Amino acid sequence: MHDLTDVQLVKRTLQRRGDASMAFAKLYGRYQGKIAAYIAAKVLYNPSLVDDVLQDTFMTAWHKLEQLKEHDKFFPWVVTIARNTAMDVLREKKRVDDISHLLNQEESETEEELDLGATEQMLASLEPLDREIVVMKAVLECSFDEISLQLGLALSASKMRYYRALDKVKSDLSQQ
């Protein structure tokens, strides 16, 4: 099963019998590291949120796999699910935080202090869209065409934001 393409693994998973769960596990193993890194950048490296979003992403992919029309597009499709899931989690977290502040209650759980490495701190200093573009390019190894399509940006805008973000990171590095 190691030599199977995404298309073959998706087709086996869609059969929902025999080795379907093993085929999906292979897809998970193939992409979970890249998807987790992408999610981490979206949720500012909060480890508990990364695990939750990663699990929700692949559960959604498992349950909605029949909606994937182009079987060779599994990875971009899962990236879209991850982005939407992360945004939902962040919106919910913000709403809970806003309600908590409105009620003037202290949260029962104290959030862990995040010990961000230099790279994560620099990425965290970028605007969310710029951070997403950098992670898609550097971690997910997406082309600018794929980034533009996924984010609904013009190709030139994707490139401009990426290179400006890199310039900002380089500038931040030189000031340290």
Steps between C-alpha positions, in 0.01 A plus 500: 500500500808724534535552126138598435416846372256734671242416232530127573483554875195727469323242282576221750378716786178582316423128468444504881582132527807280518811716537318835484610614845858394428493699176378810683759445773765506227364835374504627858859388552605654172364848579445540875841662563455769237139563598597524869771757418250700297243489780766601756565820307126571487446457875824666611667177607255408775573123523161399638319689224726348234414147614127577514493664158712224343267232636189692389651558155562135428169391654324744268703371206405140586127580525486724193744319271224419252468877440856512361438516126861489379674217682845633406424818698481334842780707657368846396153389607625402847689833527169679435329293770786577741480874429124509550516288815777716649305817423189352664698406811658846521161671457353282774797565729472875442125489571558309822775745601276797418212356702735426788626858502146638474397299802820611674578146599843353518541192288519183702786376288813705467649479156849366485775743427614429151870460462535604140824443319650781294339380177157466656530845659587653166211323330268604780597863439370484143145585402287183499462491120873556447582229755263262322664571164852447639400170663321380187809578291775389741337214692231367270716569194204640308559689176391862476222385267370261768529766770312751287226251429467385863490853642308668220781745425649620174826325415690831524347573841608160633857554382512858628371404847741206519809701411399792723453257788846355437645851494331574835644182652847584368469853637393365840798264498746777424364710789564225753 
